[in-house]
């Protein structure tokens, strides 16, 4: 089952890597802002419709617990404890605007001004930035495998910059420099998105509903991503007005001006087959694949988030390959093979790094009488807790914990778990080896 | 369906042989080597309490190298 879900993640990344192919033709006549607006507005609406249909069919035809639309909507105004205690609505809006819309603006501007291969640097840069964040802020261990894959990524970036600086027929130095700023901006925004998307937290009511009806989880994911897209679009409009009246950046100003000029032709632009392919095959289908993988994920060794992060390097690999193949970008074949080979090696090194440093543990808990339900729900809300089992025996609860470092386990047990009211005893058993795992 | 967790303490040098024998029992779905108060955690899934008794009496109890087992029945599993 895990293999099937890994394949879904790979397909989703390959579909995302085809974005430069689909947009290269659109860029010739359509504003990039218009492409972004239509892509995320239409995708947001369609994903919201799919979520509504799932709620309707679940409530009408399945005997499991009803999914309450009211619960989903009210949860938007609750606070997200993992993200500076901001309201969920603000969290989704920040993710939508900075993590999606500005990220794609940077991505598309870099694609338009430079080349596909040069833009792919942004993905590699974001992996380096996230590693710096994990080491510097979260104090995660920097082992030999992590150092090696980071060095490989830096080496690949250097090769691409070298090749592009030598390409006399293509980019001039000014475009390379301005494009470099867009790539940096795109890399920063994608890093923010990847860090912030993991700060999602479930409310007690949501955890209760997931355990009564697992379908709620997929509905929640669909609503969440559609709100990220739609909130992002809502913030794009005032942002465009600001840049339109205060043209701080000339390329963006030109695109915004073109957007307003083309607004009357919105429908005909939407009916463009490249636009439809971009929305369906590079937005809706990949996100649904990712959600299905996450929904069906069986926590064997690495979590869904870790596999998803490891395989994210497929997008720049695919982008480079499809860019040369379909967009007819000039890139020396020898260098291309070296970069693709090195990036594949970096996936393997990342896998080794993640599997070696992952802390997988069971915690046996004894609880006071009268706290049975509240302790279990409180435990599930903690970051790193994968599952909670209620037991009959010498202990009352077994908690499966997966964290990225021993420091995270220490923090989880001593600063979060032990302070939960009703917990009496805590025994930690670290998993040394998984000898058998049948589902 | 009954799901139970068997925490085991085993003799020195008996770890590998106990794990191998656990791996061959079809009712045991998951086997983990642990560090801490127990050495092995085995998850067993059976249809009813008779099957649980039979698996214990005929397949688990005769395994040499096990010092002590502590079994917990799973009432409910919560995930997110």
Contacts between the chains, C-beta under 8 A, distances in Angstrom:
chain1	res1	chain2	res2	distance
A	202	B	80	5.5
A	207	B	78	7.3
A	207	B	80	5.7
A	210	B	79	7.2
A	210	B	80	6.0
A	211	B	78	5.0
A	211	B	79	7.0
A	362	B	32	7.7
A	362	B	34	7.2
A	362	B	41	6.5
A	376	B	78	5.6
A	377	B	78	7.7
A	380	B	78	5.6
A	380	B	79	7.7
A	380	B	80	5.2
A	381	B	80	8.0
A	385	B	80	7.8
A	386	B	79	7.3
A	387	B	77	6.2
A	387	B	78	6.6
A	387	B	79	4.9
A	388	B	77	7.5
A	388	B	78	4.4
A	388	B	79	7.9
A	389	B	5	7.7
A	389	B	74	5.0
A	389	B	75	7.9
A	389	B	76	7.2
A	389	B	77	5.0
A	389	B	78	7.4
A	390	B	74	7.2
A	390	B	75	4.4
A	390	B	76	4.7
A	390	B	77	7.7
A	390	B	78	7.6
A	391	B	5	7.0
A	391	B	72	4.0
A	391	B	73	6.8
A	391	B	74	6.1
A	391	B	75	6.6
A	392	B	72	6.4
A	392	B	73	4.5
A	392	B	75	6.0
A	393	B	5	7.9
A	393	B	70	6.8
A	393	B	71	6.4
A	393	B	72	3.3
A	393	B	73	6.8
A	394	B	70	6.0
A	394	B	72	7.3
A	395	B	72	6.4
A	398	B	5	6.5
A	398	B	72	7.1
A	398	B	74	7.9
A	427	B	36	6.9
A	427	B	37	6.1
A	428	B	36	6.2
A	429	B	7	8.0
A	429	B	34	4.4
A	429	B	35	7.0
A	429	B	36	3.8
A	429	B	37	6.8
A	429	B	38	6.1
A	429	B	41	7.1
A	430	B	34	6.6
A	430	B	35	4.6
A	430	B	36	6.4
A	431	B	32	4.9
A	431	B	33	7.3
A	431	B	34	6.1
A	431	B	41	7.9
A	432	B	32	7.7
A	432	B	33	4.3
A	432	B	34	6.2
A	432	B	35	5.3
A	433	B	32	7.1
A	433	B	33	4.2
A	434	B	30	7.7
A	434	B	31	7.7
A	434	B	32	5.8
A	435	B	19	4.9
A	435	B	22	7.3
A	435	B	23	6.2
A	435	B	31	4.1
A	435	B	32	6.7
A	435	B	33	6.2
A	436	B	22	7.0
A	436	B	23	5.0
A	436	B	28	7.0
A	436	B	29	7.3
A	436	B	30	5.8
A	436	B	31	4.0
A	437	B	29	7.7
A	437	B	30	5.3
A	438	B	29	4.4
A	438	B	30	6.7
A	439	B	29	7.3
